[in-house]
Each structure stands twice: as C-alpha cells, then as structure tokens.
Amino acid sequence: MRRTLSLRFTLALLLLVAGTGVLFAQALTTPPGGANQRAVVTQYMGMVSVTIDYNSPDVTSPTGDDRTGKIWGELVPWGIAPNPFYPQFGTAENMPWRAGANQNTTITFSHDVEIEGQPLAAGTYAL
C-alpha cells in the first residue's frame, strides 16, 4: 500500500513539473520598450524574397524637445564621426553613421539577384 502511494506521489509530482514547463512556454512576449519603432517589410518578387529590417529613431529628445528636421547632419553627423562613448562603449574612437535607431538597417535577399546589372549574392547586407 505504501509503495503504491509513493509511486502515485512521484508520478503526480513528475506531471506537475512537466506541466509547469508548458505553462512557462506560453508566456506573453512584448516588444522592447522605448519610443524607437521597429519595422520589418518583406516583398516577394518571383522566387526571391527581399526583407528590410529598420529601427526608426524617435525625433523627440528625452527632455521633450522636438528635434524634427534637426536630426540628420546636425545632431547625428554623416559619415565617420567621433564615438562619444569611447572607451566606455565600443572599441573604436571613430564610428560610421548608420541608419536605424537600435541597430543597423539591413536588407536580406533569399536568392542571388542582379541590381542594375551587377550580381549580388544572397544574404543580409547593412544599409
């Protein structure tokens, strides 16, 4: 009798632990916070899919000032610029300008393509 109860208890405990894992797998995931919006667009052209992944920067400063029309070229310089966080963040004194707020804007081709007569291998490229 005692062995049967022990076996039932072990089986019930095992089912409880296994069921808990399934419950955690159903957890709701939310997009990252912040005002920077992420957009992903995919266009299919024949057999080729082209995907652009873009993080749109917020033009309102943390203090609430509207920076519309003042971001590109003024607050964010074009080309190679000094890294304002060097050496605390990053390993380079200078860094290239990039499109996108949180990470590089990328374009992905599923197959080899030709752009204006020039071959381009399938893959992901930073813009």
C-alpha positions in Angstrom: 0.0 0.0 0.0 2.8 2.3 1.0 4.7 1.6 -2.2 1.6 2.4 -4.3 1.1 5.8 -2.6 4.8 6.6 -3.1 4.6 5.7 -6.8 1.4 7.8 -7.2 3.0 10.8 -5.4 6.1 10.5 -7.6 4.0 10.3 -10.8 1.9 13.3 -9.7 5.0 15.3 -8.9 6.5 14.5 -12.3 3.4 15.5 -14.1 3.2 18.8 -12.2 6.8 19.6 -13.0 6.3 18.8 -16.7 3.1 20.8 -16.8 4.8 23.8 -15.3 7.3 23.9 -18.2 4.4 24.0 -20.7 2.9 26.9 -18.8 6.1 28.9 -18.9 6.4 28.3 -22.7 3.1 30.1 -23.2 4.4 33.4 -21.6 3.5 36.5 -23.4 6.4 38.4 -25.0 6.2 42.1 -25.6 8.3 44.3 -27.9 11.2 46.2 -26.5 10.3 49.4 -24.8 11.2 52.9 -25.8 9.9 55.2 -28.5 12.0 53.7 -31.3 9.8 51.8 -33.6 10.9 48.6 -35.4 9.6 47.7 -38.8 10.2 44.7 -40.9 8.9 44.6 -44.5 9.2 41.6 -46.9 8.4 41.7 -50.6 8.3 38.7 -52.8 9.4 39.0 -56.4 9.1 35.7 -58.2 11.1 33.2 -56.1 13.1 35.9 -54.3 12.1 37.4 -51.0 13.6 40.8 -50.1 13.3 41.8 -46.4 14.2 45.2 -45.0 14.6 45.5 -41.2 14.6 49.0 -39.9 14.6 50.7 -36.4 13.0 54.1 -36.7 14.6 56.7 -34.3 12.4 58.9 -32.2 12.8 62.6 -33.0 11.7 63.7 -29.6 14.5 64.2 -27.1 14.4 62.7 -23.6 13.7 66.2 -22.3 10.7 66.5 -24.6 12.2 68.9 -27.2 11.0 68.4 -30.8 14.0 67.7 -33.0 12.1 67.3 -36.3 14.4 68.4 -39.2 17.4 68.7 -36.9 18.5 65.0 -36.6 20.4 64.1 -39.7 23.5 66.1 -40.4 23.2 68.2 -37.2 22.7 66.0 -34.1 23.8 62.9 -35.9 26.8 63.6 -38.2 27.1 62.0 -41.6 30.0 59.6 -42.4 32.7 58.7 -39.9 32.2 60.5 -36.6 33.9 60.5 -33.2 32.5 57.9 -30.9 31.1 60.0 -28.0 31.1 56.9 -25.7 34.7 55.8 -26.4 36.3 54.0 -24.5 33.4 53.1 -22.2 31.2 51.8 -25.0 32.8 50.3 -28.2 36.4 49.7 -29.2 36.8 52.4 -31.8 37.5 56.1 -31.4 35.6 56.8 -34.6 32.4 55.1 -35.8 30.4 55.1 -39.0 27.0 56.7 -39.2 24.2 54.1 -39.6 20.5 54.2 -40.5 18.3 52.9 -37.7 17.9 53.6 -34.0 18.8 50.4 -32.1 20.7 48.5 -34.7 21.8 48.7 -38.4 19.1 48.8 -41.1 19.6 45.6 -43.1 18.3 44.2 -46.4 18.1 40.4 -46.9 17.9 38.6 -50.3 16.8 35.0 -50.2 18.5 34.2 -53.6 21.2 35.7 -55.7 20.0 38.8 -57.5 21.1 41.4 -60.0 20.8 45.1 -59.2 21.3 47.4 -62.1 23.2 44.6 -63.9 25.6 43.9 -61.0 25.4 40.5 -59.4 24.7 40.3 -55.6 24.9 37.1 -53.7 22.0 36.0 -51.4 22.5 37.2 -47.8 22.0 40.1 -45.4 23.6 43.4 -46.0 23.8 46.6 -43.9 22.5 49.7 -45.5 
